[in-house]
Structures are given as C-alpha cells and as structure tokens.
Amino acid sequence: MSLAPFFGRVYGAVGAHMAISKETLTTVLEGIKPGVQLVADYDRSEYHIAELTVNMAARLYPTISIQSGDHATEKLRKLASSINPAIEFAESSTDELTICIGVPGAARCIYPSSIGWTARVSGSSSRSRHGNSYSAGAAAALACAELFRRVFLQTVATRDTVVSLLDYSDSSAEFIQSSETNLGRVMFAGVGAVGNAAVWALSRDRETKGELLLVDSEKIELSNLQRYVLAGIAEVGKSKVAVASRLLREAGFSVEVMNSTLEDVPAETAAHIPTLVVSVDNIRARRVAQALLPRLVINGWTGDRALGASWHRLDGRSACLACLYHPTKVGASATEQAAKVLGLTAERAALLWVTRQPLLEDDLNAAAGALATDVAILRPWLGKTLGELYTDVVCGAVPIHFSGLGKIETVPLVHQSVLAGVQMAAELIKRSNATLAERSQAEALVSWDDVLREPPRIWTKPRAREPGCICSDTDYLERYSAKWSSQDSPVV
C-alpha cells in the first residue's frame, strides 16, 4: 500500500475529526479496500455519481476497487491515479464498503442515485432518472459520508437518506428543469475546496450559461489535493482560477479570472456584478462581500463538523450574509489564538506576529510542548514566521498527532467540502431561475451540523436579521436602493 503524497493533510482532516494517531489511521487504511461499482449501461447522472465518488475516494483511501464496463473502468481508474499516482486497485471489495451505482447487489452495499433534483442513498439498488449534476454530486457526497462512517465509526445508516436539493424536502418526486438558466454576471469569490465542488457541478450542467468572474489569489498546493476535486498531481503549482476557468469554458460559460483577493477587486468591477458566490476561508471577506451591495449573494461554507449553504437578498425580512457573521462579542485576536495554540506568551506572540521576526529554537520547543509532539516535527519551520507556522497547524500541513489536542480547528473532510459546494451551486441556479425559485425552500440557510452523524431529517433553518448589522444601516440601504431601483425586479 502506498499512501498519497499529501497524506499529512489527510491525517490533518481525519485525525482531527476522529482524534486518532497517524499510526492508527495508517493501520486502518492498510486493512480496507473500498469499492465503487457502476452499472454497465449507466446514464449521464449515474456516471457523474461514480466519477465524483471515485474522485473523493482516491483522496482518502490508498486502495480501492473500481468495477464497471471496460471503458468506464479505465476512465475512473485513470482519474484516481491522476489524484494519487501510487493508488492501488483491488479486484473486489466487501459488501459493506462498496458503493453501487445502478448495480444490483447485496443488502449491505451503499446505493446512491439521483432523480431530477433529488439525491438518494439507500440500502437497496435503484436506477437514476433525469438526475442533474447537483443531485448527482449530493448523492456521491452522501454515499462517501456513509462509507466514511462505516470505515471509521463502524456504524451503518439506520434509514435511507432522501433529499431534494430543490426544496430540501424528503420527496423523491421527479422535477426536470425545462428551460435554460442564464446566470448573468456572477463573481465567484474564492475557488478553494467548496468552490471546486461548485465548479465541478456547474461544468457538468448543460442547461446553464452565464458570465463568470473567478477571483482567487492562490495557487494549488500539494496539501490542497486532500479535498480539491478539480485538482490532481498535474495541477499542483497552477493558479486556482486557471484550473477552474478551463473547465467552465469547456462547458460553454464565458469566464474571466482575477488572481486577487476579494478585497483587492477594483470597485468599478464589483459595482457592475449583481451576483456574488462566496466561499472564502475568512469571515472578514464574507462581510466585505455584503458591503459591495450585491443584489444576490450565495454562500457556501464548512465548519468544524458542519457544512451548509445560504442565499441572501435585501428584502427587509431575512438575514443578509453579514448577519451570519455579525460579531456578538469581542473575540480573540490572531496573535492571541496563535499564542494559545503554540504555547507562547502573549507578548512573544505579538512581537513575532507584528515584526515577522523568524521563529527561534525556543519558540519551537514551546510549540512542541503545546502540540504534544516532538520538536523535530517542527524543525522545518525554524526561521519562518509565526503566521506561517500557525496557518500550517490550523490547515493540517504540520504532521502532528491530534489525539486529545482539542485546540485546533478541524480540517474539513473531502465529502464535507464537496456537499457544501454542490449545495452552493444549486442555490445559485435556483435563485437565478424564476421557475425553480418558486419551487425552492423559503429559508435562507441549509446545513448539516455534524457529518459524523447521519444526515439530518430537516436541512432548512430560518435565520432572522441580526440587530446592528449593515443591512439595517440607512445609508447602506439607500445606496442599495439607488443602485438597483432602475433594474428589473429580481428573482425571489
């Protein structure tokens, strides 16, 4: 068995969620061979489920079994190898760890399917019918979540999961989008893990067009491969917007890119874009997004064990995006958080952070003690800045043992990020199409609060406006009204 070259980041996600050691994780992965089976006469949505399932599985499991018709098997194995060149392919898998797409099999297998906008994961085989890329993506993510719980928690779902991404009911009624959706001009702020999944879904949607501006200042790093579904080994070192834009252009979208942060987008550019899709990794940028006076904001996010998406219009009733991130108390500063996690005094952390002085041996010794790890593990950060070490610890790039640590934000799991991105993309489509908007849920927020448990029965959550938020500011509302009053009424 050969672990992926980004295994340190894999451990950063799984180890923090499960509080297990790297040795234990390695042993678990050595002992299992998950499987993906795709029916030979698959339809388009069934292939999308299989494709995304293999994409996610290859980022976690070093050995998998892939079975389908000869052509599909070859394509799916090639996809897996592009992510982890050392991956091994088993001839078969146990029923409990096999995801079957359209294939009759044992009652213990995992069966994902999609019907219209509805994603389903059940204990019995079913074929997909007229599924779109959003329901297919959700079905794949939910199936991988069930596989993860079977592998690491030794649990099996007690009920089928059926969820319509159109209105988040548990109805499996078939609804097919009958007309093309034009998104107009849309800015994507952030093309990280959540944004990757949204682009994956959009690039496989034949009924949607639009003018997209992708904004992200970063390049793809090896550690990103743990959950970036658009990236394989060949994409490491390329800009995130370049990788995403290629797929979207191939799908027929008009695409512009900016290697920039949202804060650095010129005001005259942002002023003429009515829709913002936000999946940045910090709260400040999300509040900036709302301050740009967009007509529609779509938000996708992951938390400790949570994920979700939301949509926002200034209608005077529901929460704006800034309401979701409105500060209710004074929080710890970045230097205070770094000091706590890395065992430094507040004074020492503030000095290192502000002056960007290099870390010394004594700093690493303190950090090793706080992180319960050998100082040799931190040696590569000698001479680097405190900000670099803290960021790498939080993001899981530092190969430490998470068991019992309890101080560091959890790195999201791949299926966690994927489902959030697919939900975000679905909300963009629904809120840009009048027919779909009429059939969609009224609530602004949908979420799954703990991905280590079975999916929720109720996904939607009402969210009231936050007192003191920008959406209650008279000057802001006047500027918003002046900006959009001459435009056609938006989809609601």
C-alpha positions as semicolon CSV with decimal commas, in nm:
position;residue;x (nm);y (nm);z (nm)
1;M;0,000;0,000;0,000
2;S;0,128;0,347;-0,091
3;L;-0,018;0,646;0,087
4;A;-0,095;0,959;-0,112
5;P;0,184;1,217;-0,128
6;F;-0,048;1,455;0,058
7;F;-0,118;1,205;0,338
8;G;-0,011;1,459;0,601
9;R;-0,311;1,672;0,508
10;V;-0,535;1,364;0,501
11;Y;-0,432;1,293;0,857
12;G;-0,493;1,659;0,942
13;A;-0,857;1,605;0,845
14;V;-0,930;1,251;0,963
15;G;-0,704;1,269;1,270
16;A;-0,865;1,586;1,397
17;H;-1,218;1,457;1,338
18;M;-1,155;1,118;1,494
19;A;-0,878;1,203;1,745
20;I;-0,663;0,909;1,635
21;S;-0,292;0,881;1,582
22;K;-0,126;0,876;1,243
23;E;-0,014;0,518;1,303
24;T;-0,371;0,410;1,378
25;L;-0,502;0,583;1,067
26;T;-0,236;0,415;0,856
27;T;-0,328;0,076;1,001
28;V;-0,698;0,132;0,930
29;L;-0,629;0,231;0,570
30;E;-0,400;-0,070;0,522
31;G;-0,679;-0,304;0,624
32;I;-0,960;-0,187;0,394
33;K;-1,034;-0,184;0,022
34;P;-1,345;0,023;-0,051
35;G;-1,521;-0,041;-0,379
36;V;-1,712;0,152;-0,645
37;Q;-1,933;-0,038;-0,887
38;L;-2,105;0,133;-1,182
39;V;-2,372;-0,035;-1,393
40;A;-2,253;-0,102;-1,749
41;D;-2,547;0,075;-1,918
42;Y;-2,519;0,386;-1,700
43;D;-2,689;0,715;-1,779
44;R;-2,523;1,054;-1,753
45;S;-2,613;1,121;-1,390
46;E;-2,503;0,772;-1,283
47;Y;-2,164;0,832;-1,439
48;H;-2,142;1,167;-1,259
49;I;-2,211;0,992;-0,927
50;A;-1,941;0,733;-0,999
51;E;-1,696;0,994;-1,123
52;L;-1,727;1,215;-0,816
53;T;-1,732;0,915;-0,580
54;V;-1,402;0,787;-0,722
55;N;-1,264;1,142;-0,715
56;M;-1,333;1,171;-0,341
57;A;-1,237;0,813;-0,251
58;A;-0,898;0,842;-0,420
59;R;-0,811;1,135;-0,193
60;L;-0,854;0,927;0,123
61;Y;-0,821;0,555;0,051
62;P;-0,490;0,422;-0,091
63;T;-0,652;0,105;-0,229
64;I;-0,991;0,091;-0,398
65;S;-1,181;-0,143;-0,625
66;I;-1,345;0,003;-0,937
67;Q;-1,579;-0,214;-1,143
68;S;-1,788;-0,123;-1,449
69;G;-1,779;-0,168;-1,823
70;D;-1,427;-0,174;-1,965
71;H;-1,427;0,185;-2,091
72;A;-1,573;0,335;-1,774
73;T;-1,342;0,132;-1,550
74;E;-1,041;0,258;-1,742
75;K;-1,156;0,620;-1,721
76;L;-1,231;0,601;-1,350
77;R;-0,902;0,434;-1,268
78;K;-0,719;0,697;-1,470
79;L;-0,898;0,966;-1,268
80;A;-0,798;0,800;-0,939
81;S;-0,434;0,771;-1,049
82;S;-0,424;1,138;-1,150
83;I;-0,500;1,222;-0,788
84;N;-0,278;0,965;-0,618
85;P;-0,026;0,815;-0,861
86;A;0,057;0,545;-0,606
87;I;-0,303;0,426;-0,564
88;E;-0,363;0,053;-0,594
89;F;-0,665;-0,116;-0,748
90;A;-0,815;-0,422;-0,583
91;E;-1,016;-0,681;-0,772
92;S;-1,307;-0,667;-0,527
93;S;-1,432;-0,520;-0,201
94;T;-1,655;-0,629;0,084
95;D;-2,025;-0,555;0,051
96;E;-2,029;-0,318;0,349
97;L;-1,762;-0,097;0,190
98;T;-1,893;-0,099;-0,167
99;I;-2,077;0,192;-0,326
100;C;-2,301;0,054;-0,603
101;I;-2,438;0,291;-0,867
102;G;-2,725;0,131;-1,057
103;V;-2,590;-0,218;-0,986
104;P;-2,797;-0,483;-0,805
105;G;-2,602;-0,623;-0,514
106;A;-2,609;-0,726;-0,152
107;A;-2,832;-0,552;0,101
108;R;-2,525;-0,431;0,288
109;C;-2,393;-0,217;-0,001
110;I;-2,435;0,162;-0,028
111;Y;-2,666;0,264;-0,314
112;P;-2,664;0,629;-0,429
113;S;-2,893;0,757;-0,706
114;S;-3,046;1,080;-0,834
115;I;-3,391;1,157;-0,971
116;G;-3,439;1,508;-1,100
117;W;-3,319;1,733;-0,817
118;T;-3,343;1,458;-0,556
119;A;-3,040;1,274;-0,416
120;R;-3,091;0,936;-0,254
121;V;-2,866;0,696;-0,063
122;S;-3,032;0,372;0,038
123;G;-2,980;0,008;0,128
124;S;-3,132;-0,122;-0,194
125;S;-3,042;-0,081;-0,559
126;S;-3,218;0,188;-0,763
127;R;-3,154;0,350;-1,101
128;S;-3,117;0,723;-1,154
129;R;-3,366;0,905;-1,377
130;H;-3,311;1,251;-1,523
131;G;-3,077;1,343;-1,239
132;N;-2,880;1,665;-1,276
133;S;-2,523;1,734;-1,172
134;Y;-2,636;1,882;-0,839
135;S;-2,840;1,585;-0,721
136;A;-2,571;1,352;-0,859
137;G;-2,299;1,542;-0,671
138;A;-2,502;1,537;-0,350
139;A;-2,569;1,163;-0,385
140;A;-2,196;1,096;-0,428
141;A;-2,104;1,308;-0,124
142;L;-2,371;1,145;0,092
143;A;-2,254;0,798;-0,016
144;C;-1,893;0,882;0,070
145;A;-2,008;1,017;0,406
146;E;-2,180;0,685;0,478
147;L;-1,868;0,496;0,368
148;F;-1,655;0,712;0,600
149;R;-1,879;0,635;0,898
150;R;-1,869;0,263;0,821
151;V;-1,488;0,264;0,800
152;F;-1,403;0,484;1,096
153;L;-1,708;0,466;1,325
154;Q;-1,818;0,110;1,248
155;T;-2,177;0,227;1,205
156;V;-2,434;0,163;0,933
157;A;-2,717;0,404;0,849
158;T;-3,049;0,303;1,002
159;R;-3,257;0,479;0,737
160;D;-3,245;0,586;0,375
161;T;-3,141;0,944;0,301
162;V;-3,364;1,122;0,051
163;V;-3,324;1,496;0,000
164;S;-3,438;1,724;-0,280
165;L;-3,186;2,000;-0,345
166;L;-3,474;2,196;-0,492
167;D;-3,673;2,246;-0,171
168;Y;-3,494;2,021;0,085
169;S;-3,796;1,803;0,135
170;D;-3,764;1,426;0,153
171;S;-3,983;1,384;-0,153
172;S;-3,845;1,181;-0,440
173;A;-4,089;1,337;-0,686
174;E;-3,927;1,394;-1,021
175;F;-3,891;1,752;-1,139
176;I;-3,695;1,830;-1,454
177;Q;-3,571;2,176;-1,538
178;S;-3,737;2,254;-1,871
179;S;-3,559;2,572;-1,974
180;E;-3,205;2,702;-1,982
181;T;-3,088;2,918;-1,693
182;N;-2,885;3,230;-1,762
183;L;-2,695;3,335;-1,453
184;G;-2,598;3,674;-1,592
185;R;-2,280;3,820;-1,445
186;V;-2,157;3,634;-1,139
187;M;-1,843;3,682;-0,930
188;F;-1,702;3,377;-0,752
189;A;-1,508;3,498;-0,450
190;G;-1,281;3,207;-0,362
191;V;-1,217;2,892;-0,564
192;G;-1,094;2,667;-0,282
193;A;-1,237;2,331;-0,181
194;V;-1,601;2,445;-0,164
195;G;-1,561;2,649;-0,481
196;N;-1,402;2,350;-0,656
197;A;-1,710;2,139;-0,593
198;A;-1,941;2,416;-0,715
199;V;-1,739;2,448;-1,036
200;W;-1,748;2,068;-1,078
201;A;-2,130;2,076;-1,068
202;L;-2,165;2,381;-1,293
203;S;-1,924;2,243;-1,552
204;R;-2,148;1,936;-1,592
205;D;-2,471;2,135;-1,625
206;R;-2,572;2,158;-1,990
207;E;-2,872;2,382;-1,921
208;T;-2,693;2,678;-1,763
209;K;-2,491;2,964;-1,909
210;G;-2,352;3,287;-1,774
211;E;-2,064;3,532;-1,748
212;L;-1,844;3,430;-1,458
213;L;-1,560;3,617;-1,289
214;L;-1,339;3,391;-1,076
215;V;-1,144;3,567;-0,801
216;D;-0,872;3,391;-0,601
217;S;-0,512;3,490;-0,538
218;E;-0,368;3,146;-0,456
219;K;-0,209;2,857;-0,640
220;I;-0,289;2,493;-0,581
221;E;-0,057;2,330;-0,329
222;L;0,005;1,959;-0,276
223;S;-0,185;1,967;0,054
224;N;-0,494;2,101;-0,128
225;L;-0,537;1,768;-0,306
226;Q;-0,691;1,625;0,011
227;R;-1,024;1,791;-0,085
228;Y;-0,993;1,991;-0,411
229;V;-1,194;1,785;-0,659
230;L;-1,070;1,980;-0,963
231;A;-0,707;1,911;-0,883
232;G;-0,471;1,622;-0,930
233;I;-0,095;1,599;-0,917
234;A;-0,066;1,774;-1,255
235;E;-0,248;2,083;-1,120
236;V;-0,011;2,147;-0,828
237;G;0,151;2,488;-0,877
238;K;-0,121;2,617;-1,110
239;S;-0,348;2,903;-1,011
240;K;-0,687;2,801;-0,875
241;V;-0,873;3,032;-1,111
242;A;-0,688;2,897;-1,415
243;V;-0,781;2,537;-1,336
244;A;-1,146;2,623;-1,269
245;S;-1,182;2,853;-1,569
246;R;-1,067;2,587;-1,815
247;L;-1,347;2,350;-1,714
248;L;-1,611;2,622;-1,716
249;R;-1,512;2,746;-2,061
250;E;-1,530;2,393;-2,195
251;A;-1,886;2,380;-2,059
252;G;-1,982;2,696;-2,252
253;F;-1,955;2,963;-1,982
254;S;-1,795;3,298;-2,051
255;V;-1,516;3,326;-1,793
256;E;-1,280;3,597;-1,670
257;V;-1,023;3,546;-1,395
258;M;-0,852;3,765;-1,140
259;N;-0,555;3,643;-0,937
260;S;-0,662;3,860;-0,648
261;T;-0,834;3,863;-0,312
262;L;-1,191;3,989;-0,296
263;E;-1,075;4,296;-0,104
264;D;-0,844;4,393;-0,394
265;V;-1,107;4,367;-0,669
266;P;-1,145;4,716;-0,821
267;A;-1,461;4,892;-0,704
268;E;-1,569;4,965;-1,061
269;T;-1,554;4,593;-1,139
270;A;-1,757;4,483;-0,837
271;A;-2,011;4,760;-0,893
272;H;-2,145;4,602;-1,211
273;I;-2,183;4,243;-1,087
274;P;-2,525;4,168;-0,936
275;T;-2,449;3,820;-0,801
276;L;-2,169;3,713;-0,568
277;V;-2,090;3,350;-0,484
278;V;-1,876;3,342;-0,172
279;S;-1,670;3,053;-0,036
280;V;-1,367;3,232;0,104
281;D;-1,198;3,097;0,416
282;N;-1,231;3,400;0,642
283;I;-1,514;3,597;0,798
284;R;-1,382;3,941;0,704
285;A;-1,408;3,871;0,332
286;R;-1,767;3,749;0,369
287;R;-1,861;4,075;0,536
288;V;-1,680;4,262;0,259
289;A;-1,888;4,069;0,005
290;Q;-2,214;4,200;0,154
291;A;-2,073;4,553;0,172
292;L;-2,028;4,550;-0,209
293;L;-2,407;4,594;-0,248
294;P;-2,480;4,278;-0,446
295;R;-2,838;4,204;-0,542
296;L;-2,793;3,833;-0,466
297;V;-2,533;3,657;-0,251
298;I;-2,483;3,280;-0,244
299;N;-2,270;3,146;0,039
300;G;-2,107;2,805;0,091
301;W;-1,914;2,702;0,400
302;T;-1,771;2,427;0,616
303;G;-1,725;2,440;0,992
304;D;-1,575;2,206;1,249
305;R;-1,802;1,914;1,157
306;A;-2,065;2,119;0,981
307;L;-2,140;2,231;0,626
308;G;-2,401;2,437;0,454
309;A;-2,509;2,697;0,203
310;S;-2,725;3,007;0,212
311;W;-2,877;3,267;-0,018
312;H;-2,938;3,632;0,060
313;R;-3,134;3,926;-0,078
314;L;-3,209;4,254;0,098
315;D;-3,583;4,206;0,132
316;G;-3,618;4,365;0,475
317;R;-3,713;4,032;0,636
318;S;-3,442;3,766;0,614
319;A;-3,078;3,780;0,713
320;C;-2,812;3,917;0,480
321;L;-2,477;3,741;0,451
322;A;-2,317;3,975;0,705
323;C;-2,586;3,880;0,959
324;L;-2,450;3,524;0,963
325;Y;-2,106;3,655;1,060
326;H;-2,203;3,956;1,269
327;P;-1,980;3,978;1,578
328;T;-2,173;3,940;1,901
329;K;-1,874;3,973;2,132
330;V;-1,509;4,062;2,125
331;G;-1,315;3,760;2,004
332;A;-0,954;3,662;2,049
333;S;-0,711;3,825;1,808
334;A;-0,499;3,620;1,570
335;T;-0,195;3,665;1,791
336;E;-0,389;3,553;2,100
337;Q;-0,512;3,245;1,918
338;A;-0,160;3,164;1,795
339;A;-0,020;3,210;2,145
340;K;-0,277;2,971;2,292
341;V;-0,229;2,701;2,030
342;L;0,151;2,722;2,016
343;G;0,225;2,769;2,386
344;L;0,379;3,116;2,357
345;T;0,334;3,412;2,587
346;A;0,102;3,682;2,456
347;E;0,392;3,927;2,447
348;R;0,618;3,692;2,248
349;A;0,341;3,604;2,001
350;A;0,255;3,972;1,944
351;L;0,619;4,058;1,880
352;L;0,668;3,774;1,633
353;W;0,342;3,843;1,454
354;V;0,388;4,219;1,412
355;T;0,758;4,224;1,329
356;R;0,759;3,898;1,129
357;Q;1,080;3,801;1,306
358;P;1,184;3,439;1,238
359;L;1,096;3,167;1,486
360;L;1,379;3,061;1,715
361;E;1,461;2,725;1,872
362;D;1,297;2,828;2,199
363;D;0,975;2,914;2,012
364;L;0,968;2,570;1,850
365;N;1,032;2,400;2,184
366;A;0,734;2,584;2,333
367;A;0,515;2,493;2,036
368;A;0,620;2,128;2,050
369;G;0,517;2,112;2,414
370;A;0,179;2,274;2,345
371;L;0,112;2,048;2,047
372;A;0,231;1,735;2,230
373;T;0,473;1,649;1,951
374;D;0,846;1,607;1,901
375;V;1,030;1,931;1,830
376;A;1,191;1,759;1,531
377;I;0,850;1,762;1,362
378;L;0,853;2,143;1,375
379;R;1,215;2,185;1,262
380;P;1,116;2,282;0,903
381;W;0,953;2,597;1,047
382;L;1,274;2,718;1,214
383;G;1,345;3,062;1,069
384;K;0,991;3,101;0,931
385;T;0,732;3,338;1,072
386;L;0,478;3,272;1,345
387;G;0,199;3,335;1,094
388;E;0,332;3,061;0,865
389;L;0,354;2,806;1,146
390;Y;0,011;2,890;1,287
391;T;-0,155;2,876;0,944
392;D;0,006;2,542;0,866
393;V;-0,100;2,399;1,201
394;V;-0,461;2,513;1,154
395;C;-0,471;2,387;0,794
396;G;-0,326;2,049;0,883
397;A;0,004;2,088;0,699
398;V;0,203;2,027;1,018
399;P;0,221;1,649;1,074
400;I;0,119;1,640;1,439
401;H;-0,094;1,398;1,639
402;F;-0,440;1,536;1,703
403;S;-0,546;1,285;1,967
404;G;-0,665;1,480;2,271
405;L;-0,537;1,812;2,138
406;G;-0,868;1,999;2,126
407;K;-0,715;2,333;2,036
408;I;-0,713;2,342;1,657
409;E;-0,991;2,397;1,408
410;T;-1,067;2,075;1,224
411;V;-0,962;2,042;0,860
412;P;-1,279;1,958;0,663
413;L;-1,324;1,613;0,512
414;V;-1,346;1,587;0,136
415;H;-1,715;1,489;0,123
416;Q;-1,791;1,770;0,368
417;S;-1,646;2,033;0,134
418;V;-1,797;1,872;-0,174
419;L;-2,152;1,870;-0,042
420;A;-2,123;2,235;0,068
421;G;-2,001;2,332;-0,280
422;V;-2,273;2,137;-0,459
423;Q;-2,538;2,296;-0,236
424;M;-2,391;2,641;-0,303
425;A;-2,402;2,584;-0,680
426;A;-2,759;2,454;-0,658
427;E;-2,872;2,768;-0,474
428;L;-2,712;2,982;-0,745
429;I;-2,909;2,802;-1,016
430;K;-3,236;2,805;-0,823
431;R;-3,223;3,173;-0,731
432;S;-3,137;3,271;-1,090
433;N;-3,433;3,088;-1,248
434;A;-3,788;3,210;-1,174
435;T;-3,948;2,867;-1,219
436;L;-3,701;2,699;-0,986
437;A;-3,716;2,984;-0,734
438;E;-4,092;2,940;-0,699
439;R;-4,043;2,572;-0,611
440;S;-3,747;2,626;-0,377
441;Q;-3,736;2,645;0,001
442;A;-3,812;2,983;0,152
443;E;-3,549;2,957;0,425
444;A;-3,217;3,125;0,358
445;L;-2,998;2,864;0,526
446;V;-2,949;2,490;0,478
447;S;-2,698;2,296;0,685
448;W;-2,578;1,962;0,817
449;D;-2,440;2,025;1,163
450;D;-2,240;1,706;1,220
451;V;-2,109;1,499;0,929
452;L;-2,007;1,220;1,165
453;R;-2,377;1,152;1,221
454;E;-2,646;1,051;0,974
455;P;-2,774;1,334;0,751
456;P;-3,045;1,547;0,911
457;R;-3,413;1,495;0,853
458;I;-3,459;1,873;0,842
459;W;-3,197;2,069;0,646
460;T;-3,352;2,416;0,637
461;K;-3,310;2,677;0,908
462;P;-3,481;3,017;0,932
463;R;-3,238;3,297;1,005
464;A;-3,355;3,633;1,136
465;R;-3,176;3,958;1,071
466;E;-2,905;4,048;1,321
467;P;-2,963;4,373;1,515
468;G;-2,691;4,622;1,434
469;C;-2,592;4,455;1,108
470;I;-2,509;4,654;0,796
471;C;-2,844;4,556;0,639
472;S;-3,018;4,781;0,893
473;D;-2,799;5,082;0,817
474;T;-2,995;5,363;0,650
475;D;-2,708;5,485;0,431
476;Y;-2,634;5,133;0,313
477;L;-2,996;5,067;0,223
478;E;-3,024;5,397;0,037
479;R;-2,715;5,315;-0,169
480;Y;-2,851;4,969;-0,240
481;S;-3,188;5,108;-0,349
482;A;-3,026;5,368;-0,574
483;K;-2,805;5,103;-0,734
484;W;-3,081;4,857;-0,822
485;S;-3,401;5,062;-0,845
486;S;-3,364;5,110;-1,219
487;Q;-3,313;4,740;-1,281
488;D;-3,577;4,475;-1,346
489;S;-3,725;4,309;-1,040
490;P;-3,502;4,022;-0,926
491;V;-3,599;3,660;-0,900
492;V;-3,725;3,597;-0,544
